[in-house]
Amino acid sequence: MRPEDCATGDAALARGAWDEARDAFARALGARESPEALEGLALAGWWLDRADLVFDSRERAYLLYRDRDDRAGAARIAVWLAWDTWAFRGEHAVASGWLQRARTLLEGLGDTPELAWLELREGALSLFDDGDPDRAHRHAAEGIRIGRALKIIDLEMLGRAVQGLALVASGAVAEGMRHLDEVNTAVVAGELSDLIAIGLSSCYLIAACDRVRDYDRAVQWCARLKEFSAKWGLKVLFAVCRTQYASICMWRGTWLEAEQELTAATDELAASRPAMTADGLVRLAELRRRQGRLVEAAALFERSEPHLLALLGRAELAFDRGDLRAAADQAERYLRRILPHNRTDRAAGLDLLVRALVGAGDLEAAATALAELSAIAALVSTVPLKAAASLASGYVANGGGDPEAARRHLEDAVDLFRQSGAPYELARARLELARTLASLQRADAAIEEAERAIDLLTELNAELDLSRARTLFASLTAQAPQAARPNGRRAGLSAREVEVLRLVAEGLNNQAIGERLFVSEHTVHRHVANIFSKLSVSSRAAAVAQAARRGVLAETEN
């Protein structure tokens, strides 16, 4: 081994010059094989997505460290091999074996960076593989303690990131997000130097945002992460994070952006980390399901097995197809796999379970599931979860023959989904509210809710839900008194057109109205044009004045 070549390789790694580092370590190995040169070569190969080079180099380095009786060095490589086996090959049992081997090697060595890394890797895998936020929190706390004792801020901050994500998963959202924001602020401020710690900390923040649908926070930090990944050539790192970001795009109704993110991410991961593609595929499957492309969704859910979200996705597919008993069975199967204290993951399964059980007529079981969902929503206290609990409460009340209570719950769900910026969920809540209002003989209000849902679903191109919404709308208008029908109300303006006109009266332009209503500026322009035509006016001021004279704007908004 030539020391100067290893030094050159280390310097290249520090600059992110992965090809240069690989060549330098290869030259060093050409003179004499050493575990240090192999370790450097493996790290360069890891950044270059060369799985063959990574495993060959690290396995040889591990044996050489063992031959030298360098237990810390061998343990460091074992921790890396555990992560590589999980990420490149998806062999979770083998990864667990490497972690245990590292722990055995480190026994009696006291606090070392290797032990901190072991704790942090185990913490992350406890959450991602086993869904156990409490165990993840304990491992992270030990990693933080060691990082502080050794005065290594990268390890301390990464530990706090793992801990933050675990707190969010358990329901302590505000506390967890504070941890994650602080860690990533330290990243941006340049306090961290380890690229692995920096990248993982950023990804854990995006993952937390995905769990609680925190779109604004995700957008801000994802932009920072994208800049960082581009600077250092970290394609795989950004690919992993963007799959989670895509889920938030899906929630916000920017489905084209979600599809672009998921397609790019899965292509990148398929080329370098094929074992990690399931996360992107299962989210793309959910997008296809929402678009009404159920056959494609089913195929993608099958490809993404054994990802837990694939199980939940198949349950949603069964619900979409009207097989409510199968949907409930699949949702229960999903929930059996989720620990009680992993509250954010349980919420999604409970939401579906309530809907399916009510549809299947099992109101007692639905009420039990609703009680757990409501308790989680109260503990987590985020707007999206409160909205989901209100919607589920509306379903149960309707199933129990109390439409007046259902109306109140569903109106709350509409308000909360609108507040959280979730057009697909908002449309679903509006449709259930429309059915409830119709059962209360409030035809006019029912038609308005159905109209608003149709507008949202049209914007999203959610074909299956849109078809069902139009069927409901046709049924409502056919049964409604003449005065309540669309052409007989409010000077011929639809509910959405009245909503747009109210915002015009507030002085908002088309872009601002679109942002308020979660539709495109083009859609707002179309509504304004229709308003002008129906009111026989040619300006926004004239439209507002005409509507005011007719009393349209004075009517109470539902």
Secondary structure, DSSP 8 states (H G I E B T S, - for coil): --HHHHHHHHHHHHHT-HHHHHHHHHHHHHH---HHHHHHHHHHHHHTT-HHHHHHHHHHHHHHHHHTT-HHHHHHHHHHHHHHIIIII--HHHHHHHHHHHHHHHTTS-S-HHHHHHHHHHHHHHHHTT--HHHHHHHHHHHHHHHHHHT-HHHHHHHHHHHHHHHHHHT-HHHHHHHHHHHHHHHHTT----HHHHHHHHHHHHHHHHHHT-HHHHHHHHHHHHHHHHHHT-HHHHHHHHHHHHHHHHHHT-HHHHHHHHHHHHHHHHHH-GGGTHHHHHHHHHHHHHHT-HHHHHHHHHHTTT-HHHHHHHHHHHHHTT-HHHHHHHHHHHHHTS-TT-HHHHHHHHHHHHHHHHHHT-HHHHHHHHHHHHHHHHHH--HHHHHHHHHHHHHHHHHTT-HHHHHHHHHHHHHHHHHHT-HHHHHHHHHHHHHHHHHTT-HHHHHHHHHHHHHHHHHHT-HHHHHHHHHHHHHHHHHS-GGGSGGGSGGG--HHHHHHHHHHHTT--HHHHHHHHTS-HHHHHHHHHHHHHHHT-SSHHHHHHHHHHHTTTTS---
